[in-house]
Amino acid sequence: MASRAPDEAIDYRASMPFLAIHAACSLAIWTGVSRAALIVCLALYAIRMFGITAGYHRYFSHRSYKTSRVFQFVLAWLGGMSAQKGALWWAAHHRSHHASADTREDVHSPMLRGFRWSHVGWFLCSRYTHTDPRLIRDLIRYPELLFLNRFHALPPAALAVSVLLVGILLQTFAPGLNTGPAQMLVWGFFVSTVLVYHGTFVVNSLAHVFGRRRFPTRDDSRNNFLIALITFGEGWHNNHHYAPSSERQGFYWWEIDLSHCILQVLKWCGVVWDLQKPPPRVYEIR
């Protein structure tokens, strides 16, 4: 297993918001839970997972489809609500990962650095807080993306305030739902955010360890049905590493890829276009 560099230690000061969000989930013991809170929790999980998978990953990192500048900003905001820093930061590190997957230069290889590092350690260390502009020359020309990258705490903070306000409104005008601002904040923001965190991170830590390897890629990427379900299609990871420019990551109808399904609907509505298909060679291997 590769040794850690001195600047790869966890930066606990910078990681306080991340750790605090996890700790805040324990408040559910006092707030309890209601059906309304669970619905909001799952709805915001779905919206933000789409922001990560279809936005941060398939659009910003791989440019696997095209869209307008307005919807580009929407995708950056939706992904930003997940508190996984800005779209430019995310895309730069993901492009670096693909260039060196499962080698010593890989940011988060579980094969070389272990589960804890690949799952969350790299995300919390001081070495990877910088956004390398050389890797995202196609994106840095947009000032609104630079703004969101610099003030990446703005979308999640705005979401937390919005969820709190929703709780106040529900408590006032729909008391029969048995919810309130504290409960809505805990479940709608804190619990939901933690679920999105670890739903995203398992692609790095587990989808290179457990699953089937359909394609003989240079890395250890694998296809995993369960990970694909919770990540809206990202679990077809060996497919993705074999054809990273493809917008669709579930190459067959039985490989459930919810992000692809949603993008198809958006394509029919004219919101996105030029969705890149898997190259014909992928269907030569079963």
BAFI-3210 file (N, C-alpha, C; in Angstrom, 3 decimals, decimal comma, padded with zeros to 6 digits):
// residues 286
n [1|2|3|4|5|6|7|8|9|10|11|12|13|14|15|16|17|18|19|20|21|22|23|24|25|26|27|28|29|30|31|32|33|34|35|36|37|38|39|40|41|42|43|44|45|46|47|48|49|50|51|52|53|54|55|56|57|58|59|60|61|62|63|64|65|66|67|68|69|70|71|72|73|74|75|76|77|78|79|80|81|82|83|84|85|86|87|88|89|90|91|92|93|94|95|96|97|98|99|100|101|102|103|104|105|106|107|108|109|110|111|112|113|114|115|116|117|118|119|120|121|122|123|124|125|126|127|128|129|130|131|132|133|134|135|136|137|138|139|140|141|142|143|144|145|146|147|148|149|150|151|152|153|154|155|156|157|158|159|160|161|162|163|164|165|166|167|168|169|170|171|172|173|174|175|176|177|178|179|180|181|182|183|184|185|186|187|188|189|190|191|192|193|194|195|196|197|198|199|200|201|202|203|204|205|206|207|208|209|210|211|212|213|214|215|216|217|218|219|220|221|222|223|224|225|226|227|228|229|230|231|232|233|234|235|236|237|238|239|240|241|242|243|244|245|246|247|248|249|250|251|252|253|254|255|256|257|258|259|260|261|262|263|264|265|266|267|268|269|270|271|272|273|274|275|276|277|278|279|280|281|282|283|284|285|286]
n.u [000,842|000,538|002,547|001,755|002,031|003,465|001,662|-000,723|-002,173|-005,158|-006,925|-008,115|-009,220|-010,181|-011,934|-014,023|-016,764|-017,691|-017,420|-019,103|-021,613|-022,041|-022,089|-024,343|-026,439|-027,123|-028,914|-031,380|-032,336|-033,590|-035,318|-036,975|-038,854|-040,785|-043,264|-043,295|-040,771|-039,076|-039,768|-038,895|-036,177|-035,421|-036,137|-034,418|-032,043|-032,194|-032,334|-029,875|-028,063|-028,455|-027,469|-024,755|-024,077|-025,072|-024,385|-021,821|-020,205|-020,830|-021,283|-019,567|-017,066|-016,621|-017,837|-019,910|-022,267|-024,199|-025,342|-027,267|-025,917|-027,295|-028,557|-026,276|-025,281|-027,313|-026,881|-024,364|-025,074|-026,917|-025,246|-023,455|-024,990|-024,632|-022,498|-019,927|-017,806|-016,814|-017,929|-015,770|-013,545|-014,258|-014,411|-011,764|-010,260|-011,443|-010,838|-008,120|-008,038|-008,946|-006,876|-004,866|-005,768|-005,861|-003,093|000,059|-000,182|-002,829|-005,561|-007,369|-007,131|-008,379|-007,053|-004,352|-004,181|-006,012|-009,270|-010,335|-008,889|-009,479|-012,197|-012,875|-010,674|-008,883|-010,478|-010,585|-008,053|-005,280|-003,856|-005,365|-007,066|-006,810|-007,712|-006,785|-006,154|-005,174|-006,286|-008,876|-009,377|-011,372|-013,502|-012,942|-013,391|-015,835|-017,260|-019,281|-019,076|-016,556|-017,098|-018,920|-017,205|-015,324|-016,888|-018,028|-019,490|-021,868|-024,214|-024,969|-025,446|-027,548|-029,458|-029,811|-030,950|-033,292|-034,598|-035,039|-036,843|-038,975|-039,722|-040,680|-042,902|-044,475|-044,993|-046,553|-048,722|-049,516|-050,013|-050,790|-048,998|-047,032|-044,387|-041,513|-039,340|-036,780|-036,738|-037,066|-034,754|-032,776|-033,362|-033,918|-031,678|-029,144|-029,077|-029,742|-027,642|-025,405|-026,020|-025,822|-023,117|-021,789|-022,958|-021,893|-019,141|-018,754|-018,382|-015,760|-014,428|-015,485|-016,349|-014,116|-013,356|-015,351|-017,387|-018,177|-015,910|-016,287|-014,871|-011,439|-009,906|-007,229|-007,244|-008,754|-011,516|-015,012|-018,213|-021,128|-024,162|-025,740|-024,452|-024,888|-027,653|-027,984|-026,561|-027,605|-026,751|-023,974|-022,636|-022,015|-019,266|-016,990|-017,836|-017,890|-015,185|-014,120|-015,300|-015,217|-016,206|-018,820|-022,142|-024,132|-023,997|-024,905|-024,878|-026,646|-030,161|-030,982|-029,194|-029,568|-029,818|-030,423|-029,752|-029,144|-031,692|-033,155|-031,744|-032,340|-035,058|-034,824|-033,499|-035,489|-037,053|-035,545|-033,619|-031,076|-028,577|-026,992|-026,099|-023,577|-023,070|-022,393|-019,440|-019,476|-017,814|-018,111|-020,160|-019,198|-018,130|-019,276]
n.v [-001,187|002,234|004,789|007,625|011,051|013,934|016,102|014,859|014,362|014,429|017,427|018,794|021,199|022,449|020,479|020,610|021,491|019,268|017,162|018,150|018,107|015,368|014,770|016,202|014,667|013,028|014,443|013,661|011,918|013,452|015,103|013,336|011,667|012,127|011,342|013,328|014,514|012,405|012,102|014,536|014,273|012,049|013,045|015,254|013,897|012,492|014,602|015,892|013,811|013,400|015,862|015,494|013,126|013,450|016,071|017,153|014,889|013,533|015,699|018,076|016,861|015,007|015,990|014,782|015,347|018,096|021,370|024,327|027,511|028,454|026,148|024,769|026,229|025,648|022,906|023,039|024,330|022,503|020,246|021,492|021,857|019,545|019,784|019,064|020,596|022,820|022,661|022,906|022,194|019,540|018,378|018,708|017,060|014,628|014,201|013,960|011,574|009,729|009,866|008,541|006,184|003,901|003,817|004,895|007,619|008,127|009,801|008,628|005,691|002,607|000,208|000,703|002,456|001,844|001,341|003,414|005,736|006,024|006,283|008,528|009,849|011,209|013,308|014,916|015,811|018,154|018,357|018,165|020,340|022,324|023,644|022,591|024,539|023,823|021,456|021,961|023,715|024,185|024,963|027,079|029,509|030,479|032,805|032,541|029,897|029,895|031,564|029,991|027,945|029,152|030,135|027,793|026,971|028,259|027,173|024,756|026,004|027,746|025,846|024,591|026,686|027,036|024,585|024,734|026,885|025,743|023,838|025,518|026,666|024,380|023,560|025,666|025,907|023,329|021,560|018,963|017,257|016,744|017,736|019,943|022,880|022,098|019,283|019,046|020,277|018,557|016,037|016,735|018,152|017,533|014,610|013,786|014,950|013,555|010,998|011,430|012,120|009,635|007,904|008,865|008,521|005,755|004,884|005,484|003,972|001,340|000,474|-000,172|-002,489|-004,459|-006,411|-007,013|-007,402|-006,498|-005,404|-005,315|-003,132|-000,783|-000,275|-001,171|-001,026|-001,816|-003,300|-002,785|-003,680|-002,881|-000,530|000,958|001,366|003,056|005,259|006,298|005,141|005,226|003,035|001,294|000,994|-000,138|-000,220|002,537|003,323|002,048|003,326|006,332|008,723|008,303|009,204|007,573|005,096|002,637|000,130|-001,704|-002,558|-003,692|-002,750|-000,629|002,834|005,617|008,337|008,575|008,032|010,263|012,302|011,672|012,315|015,072|015,652|015,168|017,309|019,377|020,504|019,438|018,106|016,211|013,787|011,623|008,430|004,965|003,612|001,493|-000,730|-001,618|-003,428|-005,696|-007,222|-009,280]
n.w [000,000|-000,829|000,648|002,761|001,862|003,552|003,307|003,035|005,238|007,209|007,150|009,771|010,621|008,239|007,600|009,354|008,730|007,209|009,081|011,065|009,830|009,681|012,444|013,211|012,366|014,452|015,917|015,183|017,025|018,925|017,445|016,175|013,538|010,579|008,068|006,118|006,482|005,763|003,069|001,983|002,577|000,953|-001,552|-001,866|-001,767|-004,197|-006,095|-005,687|-006,079|-008,776|-009,616|-009,039|-010,528|-013,219|-013,617|-012,265|-012,885|-015,511|-017,198|-016,532|-015,931|-018,026|-020,295|-021,795|-023,019|-024,375|-023,419|-022,573|-021,503|-019,322|-018,223|-017,674|-015,534|-013,716|-013,332|-012,114|-009,761|-008,606|-008,199|-006,496|-004,200|-002,838|-001,192|-001,985|-002,790|-005,529|-009,013|-010,792|-009,263|-008,668|-011,233|-012,161|-010,412|-010,928|-013,609|-013,368|-011,951|-013,897|-015,699|-014,406|-013,210|-010,548|-010,261|-008,858|-009,003|-008,831|-007,373|-005,569|-005,231|-004,201|-004,304|-004,001|-001,857|000,084|001,721|003,484|002,795|000,027|000,135|001,774|002,911|001,118|000,315|002,509|003,076|003,055|000,719|-001,610|-001,946|-003,763|-006,986|-010,077|-012,741|-015,223|-015,958|-016,578|-018,695|-020,531|-019,008|-017,265|-018,418|-017,828|-015,849|-013,895|-013,095|-011,978|-009,844|-008,308|-007,737|-006,126|-004,000|-002,800|-000,635|-000,687|-002,213|-000,627|001,842|001,236|000,612|003,105|004,607|003,115|003,506|006,223|006,307|004,934|006,798|008,833|007,546|007,068|009,685|010,487|008,671|008,057|010,375|010,875|009,697|011,460|011,655|011,741|011,822|012,925|012,690|009,925|009,012|010,020|008,781|006,099|005,302|006,789|007,194|004,603|003,136|004,120|003,196|000,434|000,268|000,958|-000,810|-003,165|-002,652|-002,490|-005,050|-005,633|-003,660|-003,501|-006,049|-007,413|-006,401|-005,771|-007,845|-011,345|-014,044|-017,116|-019,225|-020,259|-018,820|-018,005|-015,352|-012,140|-012,279|-011,797|-012,533|-010,695|-009,512|-007,243|-006,383|-008,653|-008,473|-006,186|-006,944|-009,235|-011,636|-011,712|-010,854|-012,903|-013,462|-014,630|-017,269|-017,680|-017,371|-019,539|-021,694|-021,328|-022,423|-023,053|-022,506|-021,550|-019,115|-018,291|-020,370|-021,454|-021,616|-019,236|-017,425|-015,113|-015,275|-014,012|-014,232|-016,944|-018,002|-017,093|-018,366|-020,988|-021,091|-020,671|-022,990|-024,909|-024,266|-025,138|-023,531|-023,095|-025,344|-028,027|-026,772|-025,961|-027,321|-026,372|-027,825|-030,770|-030,348|-027,756|-027,623|-028,623|-026,725|-024,212]
ca.u [000,000|001,355|002,686|001,173|002,901|003,164|000,506|-001,912|-002,854|-006,479|-006,952|-009,302|-009,850|-010,945|-012,932|-015,034|-018,144|-017,989|-017,592|-020,261|-022,815|-022,228|-022,477|-025,684|-027,440|-027,529|-030,027|-032,629|-032,801|-034,463|-036,359|-037,852|-038,978|-042,148|-043,323|-042,915|-039,324|-038,450|-039,993|-037,977|-034,832|-035,185|-036,244|-033,185|-030,990|-032,317|-031,991|-028,442|-027,333|-028,494|-026,531|-023,403|-023,835|-025,317|-023,744|-020,390|-019,476|-020,994|-021,183|-018,372|-015,826|-016,421|-018,482|-020,518|-023,424|-024,166|-026,513|-027,148|-025,146|-028,193|-028,696|-024,936|-025,234|-028,233|-026,184|-023,311|-025,728|-027,460|-024,123|-022,888|-025,813|-024,198|-021,356|-018,716|-017,027|-017,340|-017,880|-014,434|-012,694|-014,666|-014,037|-010,302|-009,766|-011,923|-010,042|-006,829|-008,254|-009,012|-005,562|-003,916|-006,588|-005,237|-001,638|000,539|-000,575|-004,274|-005,955|-008,108|-007,187|-008,486|-006,124|-003,031|-004,204|-006,945|-010,660|-010,607|-008,321|-010,194|-013,582|-013,061|-009,441|-008,346|-011,399|-010,418|-006,667|-004,931|-003,172|-006,264|-008,040|-006,576|-008,269|-005,747|-006,805|-004,667|-007,119|-010,253|-009,281|-012,645|-014,525|-012,580|-013,773|-017,165|-017,095|-020,242|-018,541|-015,460|-017,725|-019,421|-016,064|-014,701|-017,835|-018,736|-020,367|-023,126|-025,384|-025,482|-025,970|-028,861|-030,366|-030,115|-031,891|-034,565|-035,237|-035,499|-038,042|-040,043|-040,178|-041,483|-044,178|-045,265|-045,439|-047,570|-049,904|-049,902|-049,580|-051,103|-047,860|-046,173|-042,990|-041,178|-038,069|-035,622|-036,813|-036,861|-033,340|-031,978|-033,575|-033,864|-030,336|-028,008|-029,108|-029,718|-026,304|-024,513|-026,326|-025,243|-021,667|-021,289|-023,395|-020,886|-017,805|-018,592|-017,905|-014,299|-013,859|-015,978|-016,540|-012,838|-013,034|-016,404|-018,205|-017,757|-015,095|-016,644|-013,846|-010,070|-009,319|-005,919|-007,482|-009,531|-012,928|-015,933|-019,647|-021,783|-025,581|-026,237|-023,909|-025,586|-028,972|-027,955|-025,855|-028,267|-026,061|-022,517|-022,065|-021,527|-018,001|-016,092|-018,336|-017,497|-013,746|-013,816|-015,767|-015,533|-016,895|-020,217|-023,074|-024,813|-023,047|-025,504|-024,852|-027,752|-031,426|-031,114|-028,257|-030,367|-029,027|-031,458|-029,287|-029,324|-033,124|-033,552|-031,137|-033,101|-036,267|-034,396|-033,180|-036,763|-037,559|-034,639|-032,751|-029,729|-028,505|-025,723|-025,685|-022,629|-023,443|-021,250|-018,894|-019,935|-016,934|-018,468|-021,113|-018,478|-017,721|-020,446]
ca.v [000,000|003,434|005,579|008,955|012,217|014,770|016,965|014,032|014,201|015,062|018,806|018,775|022,519|022,620|019,410|020,775|021,433|017,886|016,391|018,682|017,607|013,995|014,779|016,769|013,626|012,448|015,235|012,971|011,254|014,396|015,659|012,310|011,656|012,083|010,966|014,500|014,689|011,351|012,400|015,615|013,700|011,230|013,897|016,035|012,936|012,219|015,805|016,177|012,739|013,724|016,964|014,944|012,154|014,022|017,374|017,154|013,792|013,293|016,938|018,878|016,077|014,283|016,696|013,719|015,904|019,556|022,062|025,783|028,092|028,570|024,846|024,458|026,825|024,875|021,667|023,388|024,639|021,266|019,484|022,249|021,670|018,332|020,123|018,387|021,667|023,337|021,803|022,951|021,365|018,150|017,922|018,633|015,875|013,417|014,022|013,446|010,165|008,919|009,844|007,701|005,313|002,757|003,892|005,676|009,014|008,230|010,534|007,818|004,269|001,714|-000,897|001,118|003,288|001,337|001,789|004,681|006,834|006,193|006,642|009,874|010,477|012,147|014,445|015,743|016,202|019,493|018,312|018,195|021,434|023,234|023,315|022,763|025,110|023,203|020,304|022,385|024,918|024,372|025,415|028,266|030,749|030,881|033,454|032,040|028,644|030,296|032,094|028,878|027,160|029,901|030,198|026,521|026,757|028,994|026,324|023,964|026,893|028,191|024,700|024,398|027,745|026,773|023,458|025,261|027,685|024,800|023,281|026,540|026,778|023,170|023,586|026,708|025,739|021,916|020,941|017,547|016,484|016,441|018,065|021,305|023,322|021,322|017,962|019,173|020,578|017,352|015,004|017,277|018,615|016,804|013,182|013,670|015,289|012,446|009,912|011,782|011,982|008,266|007,326|009,260|008,023|004,311|004,643|005,489|002,990|-000,023|000,094|-000,660|-003,673|-005,460|-006,398|-007,743|-006,681|-006,894|-004,919|-005,387|-001,797|-000,736|-000,102|-002,245|-000,646|-002,955|-003,022|-003,222|-003,360|-002,150|000,827|001,638|001,779|004,180|006,390|006,661|004,608|005,323|001,745|000,593|001,729|-000,710|000,328|003,941|003,455|001,565|004,341|007,460|009,819|007,941|009,732|006,410|004,197|001,318|-000,074|-002,561|-002,110|-004,187|-002,016|000,545|004,066|006,631|009,630|008,510|008,148|011,654|013,099|011,403|013,144|016,452|015,763|015,298|018,656|020,349|021,113|018,929|017,500|015,559|012,802|010,701|007,028|004,037|003,231|000,152|-001,812|-002,128|-004,518|-006,871|-007,966|-009,508]
ca.w [000,000|-000,971|001,862|002,705|001,869|004,720|003,085|002,852|006,518|007,234|007,626|010,617|010,657|007,009|007,517|010,387|008,214|006,837|010,304|011,785|009,159|010,148|013,858|013,340|012,110|015,734|016,450|014,846|018,248|019,626|016,567|015,637|012,085|010,060|006,657|005,319|006,573|004,968|001,650|001,634|002,635|-000,240|-002,741|-001,985|-002,139|-005,633|-006,856|-005,588|-006,728|-010,199|-009,813|-009,045|-011,594|-014,544|-013,704|-011,956|-013,513|-016,950|-017,973|-016,291|-015,984|-019,287|-021,412|-022,586|-023,716|-024,442|-022,891|-022,601|-020,397|-018,172|-017,564|-017,151|-014,197|-012,880|-012,966|-011,153|-008,482|-008,042|-007,664|-005,382|-003,007|-002,155|-000,326|-002,465|-003,394|-006,776|-010,203|-011,382|-008,400|-008,824|-012,576|-012,270|-009,713|-011,591|-014,821|-012,911|-011,613|-015,116|-016,348|-013,666|-012,366|-009,877|-010,261|-007,710|-009,170|-008,667|-006,165|-004,593|-005,578|-003,045|-004,460|-003,542|-000,648|001,069|001,685|004,167|002,013|-001,235|000,410|002,302|003,366|000,127|000,256|003,703|003,305|002,576|-000,570|-002,759|-001,865|-004,881|-008,301|-011,093|-013,933|-016,441|-016,276|-016,873|-019,537|-021,224|-018,065|-016,477|-019,106|-017,371|-014,538|-012,911|-012,560|-011,100|-008,635|-007,498|-007,263|-005,024|-002,884|-002,911|000,522|-000,885|-002,517|000,500|002,881|000,770|000,743|004,527|004,996|002,443|004,179|007,514|006,044|004,596|008,066|009,522|006,834|007,311|011,075|010,638|007,829|007,956|011,637|010,871|009,188|012,616|011,402|012,105|011,247|013,370|012,074|008,490|008,802|010,289|007,763|004,744|004,944|007,356|006,859|003,145|002,664|004,455|002,263|-000,870|000,433|000,931|-002,067|-004,152|-002,316|-002,689|-006,413|-005,541|-002,732|-003,683|-007,451|-007,932|-005,606|-005,844|-009,039|-012,527|-015,019|-018,477|-020,154|-019,717|-018,699|-017,339|-013,915|-011,517|-012,232|-011,858|-012,598|-009,469|-009,638|-006,073|-006,437|-009,753|-008,006|-005,246|-007,547|-010,487|-012,795|-011,651|-010,494|-014,093|-013,453|-015,627|-018,529|-017,775|-017,589|-020,879|-022,651|-020,442|-023,101|-023,250|-021,496|-020,983|-018,459|-018,362|-021,822|-021,857|-021,033|-017,858|-016,561|-014,742|-015,276|-013,859|-014,758|-018,393|-018,277|-016,883|-019,437|-022,202|-021,005|-020,884|-024,415|-025,618|-023,973|-025,732|-022,516|-023,387|-026,670|-028,392|-025,771|-026,575|-027,167|-026,256|-029,137|-031,182|-029,901|-026,425|-027,759|-029,100|-025,529|-023,352]
c.u [000,884|001,385|002,116|002,262|002,534|001,919|-000,765|-002,587|-004,196|-006,367|-008,224|-009,987|-010,726|-012,079|-014,049|-016,465|-018,577|-018,272|-018,828|-021,573|-023,101|-022,720|-023,914|-026,779|-027,951|-028,676|-031,370|-033,193|-033,806|-035,587|-037,369|-037,917|-040,454|-042,108|-042,880|-041,403|-038,591|-038,605|-039,039|-036,540|-034,507|-035,245|-034,964|-031,983|-031,010|-031,884|-030,490|-027,588|-027,349|-027,532|-025,087|-023,167|-023,976|-024,592|-022,247|-019,640|-019,626|-020,881|-019,851|-017,081|-015,562|-017,043|-019,153|-021,845|-023,299|-025,449|-026,278|-026,324|-026,002|-028,307|-027,354|-024,794|-026,139|-027,563|-025,092|-023,910|-026,260|-026,348|-023,516|-023,681|-025,408|-023,028|-020,120|-017,863|-017,579|-017,182|-016,487|-013,462|-012,984|-014,195|-012,526|-009,775|-010,254|-011,158|-008,648|-006,932|-008,252|-007,654|-004,602|-004,618|-005,807|-003,735|-001,232|000,136|-002,079|-004,601|-006,556|-008,250|-007,309|-007,495|-004,753|-003,051|-005,245|-008,313|-010,840|-010,090|-009,147|-011,627|-013,722|-011,763|-008,908|-009,172|-011,156|-008,988|-006,361|-004,358|-004,101|-007,340|-007,934|-007,240|-007,217|-006,380|-006,333|-005,551|-008,532|-010,252|-010,595|-013,724|-014,213|-012,922|-015,149|-017,061|-018,069|-019,784|-017,362|-016,002|-018,199|-018,286|-015,392|-015,604|-018,699|-019,632|-021,735|-024,307|-025,859|-026,042|-027,365|-029,883|-030,767|-031,135|-033,266|-035,325|-035,787|-036,790|-039,227|-040,606|-041,051|-042,858|-045,064|-045,796|-046,590|-048,859|-050,345|-049,470|-049,858|-049,982|-046,861|-044,692|-042,758|-039,824|-036,868|-035,600|-036,530|-035,398|-032,481|-032,118|-033,418|-032,492|-029,245|-028,001|-029,003|-028,331|-025,324|-024,764|-025,739|-023,721|-021,235|-021,813|-022,414|-019,558|-017,640|-018,158|-016,380|-013,771|-014,268|-016,094|-015,225|-012,415|-014,049|-017,205|-017,561|-016,953|-015,413|-015,521|-012,463|-009,401|-007,993|-006,046|-008,295|-011,017|-013,831|-017,374|-020,321|-023,230|-026,090|-025,725|-024,581|-026,958|-028,905|-027,279|-026,416|-027,456|-024,557|-021,846|-021,637|-020,164|-016,985|-016,518|-017,793|-016,005|-013,333|-014,209|-016,174|-016,271|-018,375|-021,076|-023,783|-023,787|-023,595|-025,706|-026,009|-029,011|-031,570|-030,119|-028,882|-029,470|-030,010|-031,027|-029,448|-030,798|-033,602|-032,987|-031,849|-034,384|-035,919|-034,010|-034,455|-037,359|-036,660|-033,701|-031,299|-029,751|-027,123|-025,218|-024,797|-023,016|-022,203|-020,733|-019,312|-019,086|-017,353|-019,394|-020,496|-018,014|-018,932|-020,009]
c.v [001,247|004,227|006,975|010,019|013,078|015,637|016,166|013,701|014,915|016,452|018,971|020,130|022,720|021,609|019,556|020,785|020,015|017,051|016,849|018,197|016,181|013,970|015,256|015,744|013,004|013,224|014,605|012,229|012,139|014,928|014,619|012,398|011,570|011,675|012,130|014,699|013,638|011,610|013,491|015,109|012,930|012,055|014,703|015,136|012,732|013,420|016,039|015,056|012,935|014,865|016,498|014,074|012,753|015,346|017,320|016,091|013,782|014,568|017,648|018,083|015,502|014,953|015,708|014,132|017,422|020,133|023,564|026,272|028,208|027,227|024,346|025,009|026,062|023,583|021,930|023,686|023,370|020,403|020,166|022,098|020,429|018,566|019,304|019,355|022,020|022,379|021,776|022,098|019,890|017,602|017,767|017,374|014,588|013,158|013,495|011,970|009,295|008,825|008,881|006,682|004,095|002,659|004,737|007,147|009,213|008,900|009,603|006,357|003,408|000,555|-000,564|001,820|002,864|001,993|003,182|005,871|007,078|006,663|008,099|010,586|011,527|013,427|015,428|016,227|017,531|019,489|018,553|019,270|022,376|022,727|023,607|023,285|024,469|022,053|020,678|023,662|025,210|024,954|026,741|029,574|031,249|031,498|032,941|030,712|028,922|030,820|030,963|028,012|027,836|029,911|028,936|026,217|027,407|028,082|025,470|024,831|027,386|027,071|024,497|025,437|027,473|025,646|023,890|026,060|026,801|024,180|024,248|026,658|025,567|023,137|024,575|026,370|024,278|021,171|019,439|016,664|016,138|016,648|019,525|021,671|022,486|019,954|018,034|019,475|019,328|016,335|015,524|017,745|017,707|015,328|012,993|013,950|014,156|011,258|010,184|011,672|010,534|007,483|007,645|008,571|006,526|003,972|004,597|004,292|001,553|-000,466|-000,216|-001,951|-004,796|-005,310|-007,145|-006,840|-007,214|-006,560|-004,960|-004,017|-001,863|-000,603|-001,281|-001,908|-001,848|-002,459|-003,616|-002,742|-002,512|-000,712|001,622|002,132|003,032|005,418|006,791|006,267|004,609|003,990|000,907|001,174|001,167|-000,272|001,731|004,107|002,939|002,589|005,592|008,622|009,529|008,531|008,593|005,465|002,788|000,987|-000,925|-002,152|-002,550|-003,529|-000,654|001,766|005,234|007,996|009,682|008,674|009,590|012,548|012,865|012,230|014,607|016,689|015,940|016,692|019,749|021,018|020,698|018,295|016,886|014,625|011,757|009,254|006,158|003,692|001,802|-000,990|-002,389|-003,319|-005,767|-007,755|-008,082|-010,056]
c.w [000,000|000,327|001,655|002,666|003,074|004,549|002,795|004,170|006,461|007,839|008,460|010,692|009,414|006,900|008,538|009,847|007,853|008,080|011,077|011,162|009,587|011,596|014,038|013,069|013,407|016,373|016,125|016,049|018,972|018,738|016,136|014,121|011,711|008,608|005,774|005,319|005,738|003,476|001,182|001,607|001,358|-001,511|-002,946|-002,243|-003,646|-006,464|-006,849|-006,166|-008,239|-010,510|-009,857|-010,274|-012,984|-014,727|-013,510|-012,757|-015,033|-017,783|-017,757|-016,424|-017,370|-020,501|-022,359|-023,231|-023,686|-023,875|-022,983|-021,421|-019,136|-017,455|-017,045|-015,740|-013,233|-012,411|-011,933|-009,784|-007,815|-007,457|-006,460|-004,102|-002,218|-001,219|-000,678|-003,276|-004,773|-007,946|-010,818|-010,573|-008,646|-010,163|-012,711|-011,600|-010,380|-012,883|-014,467|-012,576|-012,864|-015,808|-015,675|-012,777|-011,871|-010,114|-009,060|-007,803|-008,981|-007,334|-005,124|-005,028|-004,324|-003,116|-003,878|-002,194|000,376|001,015|002,271|003,372|000,752|-001,005|000,840|002,661|002,408|000,079|001,402|003,926|002,627|001,167|-001,758|-002,673|-003,057|-006,156|-009,361|-012,384|-015,234|-016,893|-016,704|-017,713|-020,268|-020,323|-017,391|-017,177|-018,685|-015,972|-013,482|-012,310|-011,626|-009,773|-007,730|-006,975|-006,075|-003,792|-002,877|-001,719|000,324|-001,216|-001,349|001,623|002,507|000,890|002,196|005,010|004,385|003,131|005,533|007,346|005,682|005,873|008,845|008,882|007,087|008,739|011,264|009,908|007,660|009,212|011,695|010,354|010,277|012,318|011,778|011,567|011,653|012,706|010,578|008,174|008,980|009,167|006,340|004,333|005,480|006,941|005,347|002,577|002,937|003,522|000,882|-000,823|000,178|-000,267|-003,177|-003,899|-002,559|-004,113|-006,416|-004,765|-003,011|-005,133|-008,157|-007,216|-005,808|-007,133|-010,198|-013,457|-016,422|-019,455|-019,503|-019,678|-017,949|-015,826|-013,390|-011,417|-012,456|-011,969|-011,367|-009,481|-008,470|-006,055|-007,542|-009,302|-007,144|-005,835|-008,905|-011,714|-012,741|-011,312|-011,687|-014,421|-014,436|-017,032|-018,737|-018,049|-018,965|-021,944|-021,878|-021,111|-023,339|-022,143|-020,797|-020,375|-018,285|-019,836|-022,340|-021,102|-019,577|-016,897|-016,234|-014,556|-015,233|-014,389|-016,273|-018,758|-018,136|-017,982|-020,766|-022,230|-021,261|-022,346|-025,228|-025,423|-024,545|-024,751|-022,716|-024,774|-026,891|-027,294|-026,457|-026,274|-026,937|-027,643|-029,485|-030,615|-028,559|-026,534|-028,382|-027,957|-024,623|-022,002]
res [m|a|s|r|a|p|d|e|a|i|d|y|r|a|s|m|p|f|l|a|i|h|a|a|c|s|l|a|i|w|t|g|v|s|r|a|a|l|i|v|c|l|a|l|y|a|i|r|m|f|g|i|t|a|g|y|h|r|y|f|s|h|r|s|y|k|t|s|r|v|f|q|f|v|l|a|w|l|g|g|m|s|a|q|k|g|a|l|w|w|a|a|h|h|r|s|h|h|a|s|a|d|t|r|e|d|v|h|s|p|m|l|r|g|f|r|w|s|h|v|g|w|f|l|c|s|r|y|t|h|t|d|p|r|l|i|r|d|l|i|r|y|p|e|l|l|f|l|n|r|f|h|a|l|p|p|a|a|l|a|v|s|v|l|l|v|g|i|l|l|q|t|f|a|p|g|l|n|t|g|p|a|q|m|l|v|w|g|f|f|v|s|t|v|l|v|y|h|g|t|f|v|v|n|s|l|a|h|v|f|g|r|r|r|f|p|t|r|d|d|s|r|n|n|f|l|i|a|l|i|t|f|g|e|g|w|h|n|n|h|h|y|a|p|s|s|e|r|q|g|f|y|w|w|e|i|d|l|s|h|c|i|l|q|v|l|k|w|c|g|v|v|w|d|l|q|k|p|p|p|r|v|y|e|i|r]
***
